[in-house]
Amino acid sequence: MSTVDVLGTPHAYELTAPTPAPITLVFIHGWLLSRAYWQPVIAQLASDYTCLSYDLRGFGESQPGRSPFPDFNPTGLSTSTAVISPIVGTTDEVDDLGEAGDRSITTVSPALESTATQLRPGYTPSDYARDLEHLLEKLNISHAWLIGHSLGGSIALWAADRMPDRIKGVVCVNSGGGIYLKEEFERFRAAGQQLVKLRPRWLCHLPLADLMMTYMNVARPVDRVWGRQRLMDWVSANPEAAAGALLDSTTEDEVHRLPQVVSRLSQPVYFVAGQNDTVMEPKYVLHLASFHRLFQQCGQNVLQIPNCGHLAMIEQTDTVISHLQSILAQHNAERASTRVEL
């Protein structure tokens, strides 16, 4: 694991060895997760493609400070060694952050609070796409396909819109949307906020807590190692990022902007859906996919996986890999054919 500063926040990433392939595959995780969930996929693709995985700002090991669980490491990933920095704000504001760990508190004047608010990074998918743009620049990656899970899919779409020359294609996994249903979104946001608030650190050491996580949002229970990873990622996410990414990505305006982004993308865009996904149901995946030219009236750019919930990359790893290989092979062949014609 390596780290690089992106707009003031250390970002943890892993980059596999170079290959002859002209593109790099960039894997983006979802809300309250980390780059770890892409490792089974990357392990089988790294011989053919250079693969980049990274932790989004405020999640996994891309923290403004050190993880509060340096010794809790279920998947063998190395842990961050940065020092936790103080929170700047009022006592009431810090109390609202919930279980954020032991940090020093500094009270500042309203004028300085206003300045801090203006400088605070945003948490919309577009904001995270900006982070990715700077990361790719720092790593000198000029030709990439983006593979994003859930929230990571939205980030991938915005990034493709920001970087049409650098991003050659997008695959969204368990990611869709574009329809704002007020009552459903209000329930979802309320439930998400409770998930962010109710995260005592001792949960990581509670017997059987990890076992419960193996059943969450999946068609069939996943291996227990993933339950431990999900528990760690849930509890250790930065409070402001966890709440901000949830609330900023689910406003009515933000939801309605996503189909507009998809409709103007010239790059190929594909969607992989789990038939048993209750978080992002296939009908919402199909809806968003329909705004792209490859949809062709019948969902040509949508691939549905049976017996699969919201974590396709660990529930149905081989199927996801097969779909990615087919998509990439098709467009590599088209690209080669275009070069021959020229």
Summary of the structure (lengths in Angstrom):
residues: 342
radius of gyration: 19.7
end to end distance: 41.1
largest distance: 65.9
contacts: 1134
relative contact order: 0.15
helix: 45%
strand: 14%
